[in-house]
Amino acid sequence: MLNIIQEQLLLIKKQKEWRVFYLMIIIVAISLFLSYLMNFGTEWLLIIFIIIGISFIKYKIDSRFIILGGLIFLSFSSTILISRNLLTDHSDSLKVRWIAESFADCAYYLISIGIFFLLIENKTKNKIKIKLLRVLKRIVKSKNDLIQLLIISSIITILFFLEPNLKTPFFTVIKAGFIYLTISISVFIEICFLIKKKNKKTSPDFKKIEKNINKKFQNFKKELMKDLKN
């Protein structure tokens, strides 16, 4: 897990595209936190998301990251709604419901903006420097790091459930976040194992192929030498 952190820090240091990418994530996180503290609506976040879309086009970052963010927000809002059932206070339950609805609104904005900028990206035919599929392939290769993260998130989730006093709307959302993270990593690890298993079945045995080619070549060589002698 430390290797991934070091690798990402190195990328941030070397490439401005990665600096912009992580800066946009930080801006979204701060905006959501301020929206929660000030009880703002989600309409003003639409401007933030549009700025992110423009930045992604300018710095040649895959717009599908925005769509992926929208899908994450949408599924996370469902987890928050399920966690709402753990609350006994009605006013707290309404607050958590408002947070879940805010995440669902953000998901709609992100998916819409992501699709719009993806169409622009395809039309302009910009050479993408940070591709979604490349990042996902890198994550698939780091299964051990994912397992470590899964263990950490599982322990934190269990600790949240063992502490009865953490039943405020804020901690309910944090708890839902770790539940979501644990489930997501578990599903992703399972997908990684299935992909690896499928690749083992479908990928050719190159050593065996090379051995057969060498064998055929040796046989051909012997036959040719016989013909030359005759």
N, C-alpha and C positions, 0 to 999 in steps of 0.2 A: 504493500500500500504506500509506503514511503517512497518507493521507486516512481510510482505514478505522480505523486506530488512533486518530486524533484524534476521529473520530466516536464510536467506542466509549467513549473516555474522557469525552466530553461526556455521553453517555447515562448512564454510571456516576455522573457528578457530579449529574445532574438527577433520575434516577429510582432509587428504592430497589429496585425490582424487578430492574433490571439489576445493581445491587450484590450482591443476594442470588444472582442467577444465576451471576455470576463467582466469588463466594465459595464456592458449592457446588462449582464446577469445581476451585478451588484445594484445597478440603478433600479431594476425591477423589484428586487428584494426590499430596498429602502422605500420605494414608492408604495409597495403593499403594506409595509409596516406603518408608514405615515398615514395611509388610508385607514388602517385599523385604529390608530391612536386618535386621529382627528374625526373619526366617523364620517369621512368623506365618501362620496359615491365612487363608482368605478369609471364614470364618464371621462374624467380628466386623465385616467390611465391610457385612454385611447390615443392621446397625443404622444405619450411616452412610447407606446408600441409603434406608432408611425415613424417616430424618430429612429427607433431601433431598426425598422425595416429599411429606411433610407441608408442608415449606417452600414447595414449588411450588404446592400447593393454597392455602396461606395468602396468598401474594403474587401469585396468579393468573398463574402461568407455565405454559405449555403442557406437559402431562405427556408429550407425544410426544417431547420432548427426552430424557427418560429412556430411552424405547424406542430412540431413535436412538443414544444412548450405548451401550446394550446391543448393538445391531447392529454398531457400530464396534468394540467390545471383542471380539465374536465373530470378525469378519473379521481383526482385528489378531492374535488368537491363532494363526490359520492362518499369517500372515506370519512370526510368531516361530518356529513349528515348521519352516517351510521354511528360515529362516535358521540353524536349529540344525545343519543339514547342513554348514555352513561350519566348525564346530568339530571339532577333532581329539581333544581331551581328553574322555574318557568322562564324568568327573564334571561337567565344565562343561556337557556336552550334557544331562545329567540335570537340572541346575539350570535351564537354559533351558526344558526341557520342563515342569518344575514351574511356571515363570513363565507359560508358555503356557496350562497347565491352570488356573492362578489367574485369568487373564484370561477364560477360557471360563466359569468359575464366576461371576465378576462379571457377565458378559454375561447368564447365566441369571437372576441376581438382579435386574438392572436391567430386563430385559424383563418379568419377572413383576410387579415392583413398578410399573413404568410402566403396564402394562395395568390393574392394580388401581386405581391412582390416576386413570387415564383414565376408568374406569367411574364413579368417584366424581365426577369433574369433570363428566361428562355428566349425571349424576343431579342434582347441585346447580345446574347451569346457570350456573356462575360466568362473568362476563365476563373473558375472557383478555386480559391486557395485553401479554404477550410471546408472539406466535404463531409456531409453527415455520415455517409456509408463508410468512409475511411475511419472516422472516429469510432463508429460502432464496431468495425472490425478490430480496431485496437483494443476496445473494451472486451470483446469476445476472447482475445488472446490472453488477457490478464485475469483468468478465472480465479487464481489464488488470491489476488487482491480483492476481488468481489466477495469471495468467501470470508475473508477477514472483515470486510465492511458489513457483511450480513451478520456475523457473530456480534460485532459491536452494536449494530442497530437493534438486534434481538435482545441483548442484555439491557440496553436503555429502555426499550419498550416494556420489558418485564418489570424494571424498577419503577416505571411510571404507574403501572397497574398495582404494584405493591404499596405505593404511597397514596393513602386515601384523601389527603388534604389538597392534592393538586387537581381540584375539580372546578377550576375557573375556566371561562371561555378561552383565554389565552393558552393555558396549559392543555386544554382539550384539543385545540388545533395542533399544538406541538406534538401531543401524543398521537393524534391522527397522522401527522407527518412521519413519525417513526414507524407506525404500523404500515403506512403506505410504502415507505422505503424498504422495509423488511420484505413485504410481499413482492414488490417490484424486483428486488435483487434476486429473490428466490426463483421467480418466474424466468428472469433473464439467465440465471445460471443453468436452469433446466433446458432452456432453448439452446444455450452454448453446448451442453452435453449432447443434445439431439443433433445439432449441426455437425459436431465432431464425429458422432457415431455414423451419420449419413455419409460424411466425406470419406470415412474409412472404408465403407462398403462400395462407394462409387469410384473412388480414386484408383487409378491403375497402379499396379506394382511395377515401378520403373526398374528395379533391380532384376526382376524376373524377365521383363521385356529385353533388357540389355543382355542378359545371359542367353536368351533365345537367339538374339541377333548375332552374338559372337559365335554361337554354336553353328548357325547357318552359314556364317562367313567362313568358319574353319572347314566345314563340309564342302563348300564351294571351292575353297583353296585346294583341298585334296583332290577333288575331281579335275580341277584345272591342271594340276601338276601331272596327274595321270595322263590326261589328253596330250600334254606337251611331250611326255616321254614316248608315247605311242607315235 
